[in-house]
Amino acid sequence: MSYPRPEGIICFHCQQSAEKYLKGFLFQKNVDFPKIHDLRILLKLCEAVDAQFSTILPKCNTLNRYSVIPRYPDELEITSADTDNAIKYAKEIRDFVKGKRSADAEIKTAEGDTNDTL
């Protein structure tokens, strides 16, 4: 039996995932951030620490649409293709941020610092 996919909820959780990864990076870098859900603002704070974060701006812009709007279904029509892209972008943002963490760990190890905070 096949069940319909709740596209709006899936996209919302993809946005939430990206938000948590960006906030986790900022927390790890001891950067204060406001209590917001706007990925673009969080990304700007991340870019101030590492300019390479600008490469994920298009993905953040896409996911940012799903922060609140899917709670009001008449405001935004979300397709299966949108959902597939949201999942892909959330994974790519996760991998990007985790890659930054791995790079930091390698630098710390090379410098003799093995204290890992996250």
VEXLUMDO-773974 format. One record per atom (N, C-alpha, C): residue in three letters; z, x, y. Coordinates in steps of 0.02 Angstrom, whole numbers, padded with zeros to 5 digits, always signed. Last residue first. Example, Ala and Ser with C-alpha at 12.3 -4.5 7.8 and 13.67 -1.06 7.14 Angstrom:
2
SER+00354+00642-00112;SER+00357+00684-00053;SER+00394+00645+00002;ALA+00390+00660-00284;ALA+00390+00615-00225;ALA+00390+00660-00165;
//
This chain:
118
LEU+01002+01620+00952;LEU+00975+01555+00929;LEU+00953+01558+00857;THR+01054+01749+00972;THR+01090+01692+00999;THR+01063+01625+00976;ASP+01088+01897+00891;ASP+01038+01843+00895;ASP+01073+01779+00915;ASN+01110+02061+00909;ASN+01144+01999+00924;ASN+01092+01945+00936;THR+01057+02186+00892;THR+01046+02138+00837;THR+01083+02072+00848;ASP+00984+02309+00978;ASP+01025+02250+00991;ASP+01009+02199+00936;GLY+00895+02414+00968;GLY+00959+02421+00935;GLY+01006+02362+00947;GLU+00768+02400+01011;GLU+00815+02428+01060;GLU+00885+02436+01030;ALA+00713+02338+00903;ALA+00688+02404+00920;ALA+00735+02439+00969;THR+00780+02217+00914;THR+00792+02259+00855;THR+00770+02331+00870;LYS+00725+02168+01033;LYS+00797+02181+01029;LYS+00813+02228+00971;ILE+00592+02154+00992;ILE+00608+02199+01047;ILE+00682+02218+01043;GLU+00605+02057+00892;GLU+00578+02123+00875;GLU+00595+02174+00929;ALA+00654+01950+00968;ALA+00696+01978+00915;ALA+00672+02048+00895;ASP+00543+01923+01049;ASP+00606+01945+01080;ASP+00651+01979+01028;ALA+00454+01880+00951;ALA+00438+01940+00990;ALA+00501+01968+01023;SER+00520+01763+00911;SER+00510+01818+00863;SER+00495+01883+00899;ARG+00511+01689+01029;ARG+00576+01706+01003;ARG+00570+01764+00954;LYS+00374+01673+01036;LYS+00409+01709+01090;LYS+00477+01731+01066;GLY+00355+01596+00923;GLY+00325+01662+00927;GLY+00357+01704+00981;LYS+00416+01479+00962;LYS+00447+01518+00908;LYS+00418+01588+00906;VAL+00322+01440+01058;VAL+00390+01456+01079;VAL+00425+01498+01025;PHE+00209+01421+00974;PHE+00206+01465+01032;PHE+00276+01488+01051;ASP+00253+01324+00883;ASP+00234+01391+00859;ASP+00232+01442+00915;ARG+00275+01216+00973;ARG+00329+01243+00931;ARG+00313+01314+00909;ILE+00144+01199+01017;ILE+00196+01218+01065;ILE+00255+01247+01027;GLU+00084+01161+00897;GLU+00060+01221+00931;GLU+00112+01245+00983;LYS+00152+01042+00868;LYS+00157+01099+00822;LYS+00136+01164+00856;ALA+00109+00966+00976;ALA+00180+00979+00968;ALA+00191+01038+00921;TYR-00029+00962+00951;TYR-00004+00997+01010;TYR+00070+01012+01004;LYS-00033+00886+00831;LYS-00061+00953+00834;LYS-00032+00992+00892;ILE+00023+00766+00875;ILE+00055+00804+00821;ILE+00031+00876+00823;ALA-00072+00731+00971;ALA-00002+00741+00991;ALA+00035+00782+00938;ASN-00187+00714+00892;ASN-00184+00768+00942;ASN-00112+00783+00963;ASP-00148+00601+00819;ASP-00165+00664+00784;ASP-00161+00723+00832;THR-00133+00510+00924;THR-00076+00528+00883;THR-00088+00594+00847;ASP-00265+00500+00969;ASP-00212+00523+01015;ASP-00151+00548+00975;ALA-00321+00445+00854;ALA-00343+00512+00876;ALA-00291+00541+00925;SER-00263+00320+00853;SER-00246+00367+00799;SER-00266+00438+00818;THR-00218+00283+01026;THR-00260+00279+00966;THR-00234+00327+00912;ILE-00134+00188+01141;ILE-00133+00250+01103;ILE-00170+00240+01038;GLU-00136+00126+01300;GLU-00163+00115+01233;GLU-00168+00182+01197;LEU-00007+00088+01405;LEU-00048+00143+01380;LEU-00071+00126+01309;GLU+00058-00030+01443;GLU+00041+00020+01494;GLU-00008+00073+01470;ASP+00099-00107+01339;ASP+00042-00132+01378;ASP+00018-00080+01429;PRO+00213-00042+01285;PRO+00148-00039+01252;PRO+00089-00062+01293;TYR+00328+00050+01336;TYR+00298-00010+01367;TYR+00226-00013+01343;ARG+00354+00163+01275;ARG+00405+00112+01268;ARG+00381+00046+01297;PRO+00254+00250+01314;PRO+00246+00213+01251;PRO+00300+00161+01238;ILE+00307+00304+01440;ILE+00257+00250+01439;ILE+00251+00215+01371;VAL+00388+00415+01424;VAL+00418+00350+01436;VAL+00369+00293+01423;SER+00311+00523+01367;SER+00383+00527+01378;SER+00416+00458+01384;TYR+00176+00535+01355;TYR+00211+00496+01304;TYR+00286+00495+01313;ARG+00124+00622+01447;ARG+00108+00550+01454;ARG+00151+00507+01409;ASN+00152+00747+01397;ASN+00195+00720+01450;ASN+00184+00645+01461;LEU+00050+00784+01313;LEU+00111+00756+01284;LEU+00156+00724+01336;THR-00043+00832+01410;THR-00060+00776+01365;THR+00003+00744+01338;ASN+00028+00936+01471;ASN+00003+00880+01511;ASN-00012+00820+01468;CYS+00047+01021+01361;CYS+00105+00989+01393;CYS+00084+00929+01435;LYS-00085+01061+01341;LYS-00049+01025+01288;LYS+00011+00987+01317;PRO-00113+01129+01461;PRO-00151+01069+01443;PRO-00116+01027+01388;LEU-00010+01236+01456;LEU-00009+01182+01506;LEU-00051+01121+01485;ILE-00007+01347+01379;ILE+00006+01283+01345;ILE+00008+01224+01393;THR-00028+01453+01463;THR-00080+01438+01414;THR-00069+01372+01378;SER+00086+01477+01534;SER+00033+01438+01567;SER-00022+01418+01518;PHE+00162+01564+01463;PHE+00174+01492+01452;PHE+00121+01450+01485;GLN+00139+01690+01510;GLN+00096+01666+01455;GLN+00107+01592+01440;ALA+00239+01724+01600;ALA+00177+01694+01626;ALA+00132+01667+01571;ASP+00402+01697+01584;ASP+00347+01725+01546;ASP+00283+01689+01565;VAL+00484+01647+01684;VAL+00511+01698+01640;VAL+00454+01735+01604;ALA+00405+01555+01745;ALA+00440+01602+01789;ALA+00470+01659+01748;GLU+00369+01475+01638;GLU+00319+01522+01665;GLU+00351+01573+01711;CYS+00483+01395+01627;CYS+00467+01444+01574;CYS+00418+01496+01599;LEU+00467+01320+01742;LEU+00526+01362+01735;LEU+00516+01415+01681;LYS+00348+01254+01708;LYS+00350+01299+01767;LYS+00410+01345+01765;LEU+00395+01177+01600;LEU+00346+01231+01589;LEU+00345+01280+01648;LEU+00474+01084+01663;LEU+00505+01131+01617;LEU+00459+01191+01605;ILE+00373+01017+01732;ILE+00426+01051+01770;ILE+00460+01103+01725;ARG+00298+00967+01625;ARG+00266+01010+01675;ARG+00318+01049+01715;LEU+00380+00883+01553;LEU+00361+00947+01523;LEU+00331+00994+01574;ASP+00510+00789+01602;ASP+00444+00809+01625;ASP+00427+00879+01600;HIS+00636+00749+01582;HIS+00592+00746+01524;HIS+00521+00769+01541;ILE+00790+00824+01638;ILE+00728+00788+01648;ILE+00689+00788+01583;LYS+00910+00895+01705;LYS+00908+00846+01650;LYS+00848+00800+01662;PRO+00850+01061+01751;PRO+00876+00993+01765;PRO+00872+00949+01703;PHE+00911+01220+01695;PHE+00857+01171+01702;PHE+00887+01102+01714;ASP+00945+01394+01703;ASP+00967+01325+01714;ASP+00907+01279+01722;VAL+00919+01514+01584;VAL+00889+01482+01643;VAL+00914+01411+01647;ASN+00946+01597+01475;ASN+00998+01583+01525;ASN+00970+01557+01591;LYS+00856+01602+01374;LYS+00846+01650+01429;LYS+00896+01640+01486;GLN+00897+01497+01296;GLN+00901+01564+01268;GLN+00896+01617+01323;PHE+00860+01392+01382;PHE+00931+01403+01366;PHE+00941+01475+01341;LEU+00721+01403+01377;LEU+00756+01413+01440;LEU+00831+01427+01429;PHE+00701+01372+01241;PHE+00680+01437+01268;PHE+00718+01452+01332;GLY+00750+01241+01239;GLY+00782+01293+01198;GLY+00764+01363+01222;LYS+00658+01178+01322;LYS+00728+01183+01344;LYS+00766+01236+01303;LEU+00546+01189+01239;LEU+00546+01220+01305;LEU+00617+01229+01330;TYR+00591+01115+01127;TYR+00573+01186+01120;TYR+00573+01221+01187;LYS+00611+00988+01184;LYS+00668+01025+01156;LYS+00652+01099+01147;GLU+00479+00955+01221;GLU+00532+00959+01271;GLU+00591+01001+01246;ALA+00418+00946+01096;ALA+00396+00997+01145;ALA+00450+01008+01198;SER+00490+00835+01046;SER+00491+00899+01012;SER+00472+00956+01060;GLN+00452+00735+01136;GLN+00522+00755+01131;GLN+00529+00823+01098;GLN+00317+00723+01104;GLN+00337+00745+01171;GLN+00408+00770+01171;CYS+00333+00676+00974;CYS+00297+00739+00985;CYS+00315+00766+01054;HIS+00394+00554+00999;HIS+00433+00607+00965;HIS+00398+00675+00970;PHE+00287+00487+01060;PHE+00349+00497+01096;PHE+00389+00554+01065;CYS+00195+00481+00955;CYS+00179+00521+01015;CYS+00242+00535+01055;ILE+00266+00395+00869;ILE+00248+00462+00847;ILE+00234+00507+00907;ILE+00272+00280+00948;ILE+00334+00313+00928;ILE+00320+00384+00906;GLY+00135+00247+00958;GLY+00176+00260+01017;GLY+00239+00298+01002;GLU+00094+00226+00822;GLU+00067+00279+00864;GLU+00111+00297+00924;PRO+00146+00190+00681;PRO+00174+00173+00748;PRO+00155+00228+00798;ARG+00022+00144+00568;ARG+00059+00199+00599;ARG+00085+00177+00667;PRO+00036+00021+00439;PRO+00010+00043+00504;PRO+00054+00098+00533;TYR+00032+00066+00266;TYR+00069+00037+00322;TYR+00037+00061+00387;SER-00039+00027+00111;SER-00045+00065+00172;SER-00008+00029+00229;MET+00000+00042-00059;MET+00000+00000+00000;MET+00000+00045+00062;
//
